Amino acid sequence: MKKILFSIILMFATVQLFAQDNGVEMADKLRSDGKIYVVVTCIVIILVGLLAYLFSIDKRLKKIEKEKPTKN
C-alpha cells in the first residue's frame, strides 16, 4: 500500500512539473513591474523569522537540558 501511495504522489509531482511553463512569464511580469523585489523581501523575512524561531527553541532546549540532571 505504501508503494502505491508513494508512486501516485510521485506521478502527481511530475505532472505538476510540466505545468510550470507559465511561471517564467509571471516572473518576467513581476520583474518588469518591480514587484519581484516585494516577493523576494517577503520570502527573506519569512525565512529569517523561521530561523530566529528555531534558534530560540534550540537555546531554550539547551537551557532545559542543562538544568535537568542526568541519571546514570
Secondary structure as a PSIPRED ss2 file (coil, helix, strand):
# PSIPRED VFORMAT (PSIPRED V4.0)

   1 M C   1.000  0.000  0.000
   2 K H   0.000  1.000  0.000
   3 K H   0.000  1.000  0.000
   4 I H   0.000  1.000  0.000
   5 L H   0.000  1.000  0.000
   6 F H   0.000  1.000  0.000
   7 S H   0.000  1.000  0.000
   8 I H   0.000  1.000  0.000
   9 I H   0.000  1.000  0.000
  10 L H   0.000  1.000  0.000
  11 M H   0.000  1.000  0.000
  12 F H   0.000  1.000  0.000
  13 A H   0.000  1.000  0.000
  14 T H   0.000  1.000  0.000
  15 V H   0.000  1.000  0.000
  16 Q H   0.000  1.000  0.000
  17 L H   0.000  1.000  0.000
  18 F H   0.000  1.000  0.000
  19 A H   0.000  1.000  0.000
  20 Q H   0.000  1.000  0.000
  21 D H   0.000  1.000  0.000
  22 N H   0.000  1.000  0.000
  23 G H   0.000  1.000  0.000
  24 V H   0.000  1.000  0.000
  25 E H   0.000  1.000  0.000
  26 M H   0.000  1.000  0.000
  27 A H   0.000  1.000  0.000
  28 D H   0.000  1.000  0.000
  29 K H   0.000  1.000  0.000
  30 L H   0.000  1.000  0.000
  31 R H   0.000  1.000  0.000
  32 S H   0.000  1.000  0.000
  33 D H   0.000  1.000  0.000
  34 G C   1.000  0.000  0.000
  35 K C   1.000  0.000  0.000
  36 I H   0.000  1.000  0.000
  37 Y H   0.000  1.000  0.000
  38 V H   0.000  1.000  0.000
  39 V H   0.000  1.000  0.000
  40 V H   0.000  1.000  0.000
  41 T H   0.000  1.000  0.000
  42 C H   0.000  1.000  0.000
  43 I H   0.000  1.000  0.000
  44 V H   0.000  1.000  0.000
  45 I H   0.000  1.000  0.000
  46 I H   0.000  1.000  0.000
  47 L H   0.000  1.000  0.000
  48 V H   0.000  1.000  0.000
  49 G H   0.000  1.000  0.000
  50 L H   0.000  1.000  0.000
  51 L H   0.000  1.000  0.000
  52 A H   0.000  1.000  0.000
  53 Y H   0.000  1.000  0.000
  54 L H   0.000  1.000  0.000
  55 F H   0.000  1.000  0.000
  56 S H   0.000  1.000  0.000
  57 I H   0.000  1.000  0.000
  58 D H   0.000  1.000  0.000
  59 K H   0.000  1.000  0.000
  60 R H   0.000  1.000  0.000
  61 L H   0.000  1.000  0.000
  62 K H   0.000  1.000  0.000
  63 K H   0.000  1.000  0.000
  64 I H   0.000  1.000  0.000
  65 E H   0.000  1.000  0.000
  66 K H   0.000  1.000  0.000
  67 E H   0.000  1.000  0.000
  68 K C   1.000  0.000  0.000
  69 P C   1.000  0.000  0.000
  70 T C   1.000  0.000  0.000
  71 K C   1.000  0.000  0.000
  72 N C   1.000  0.000  0.000
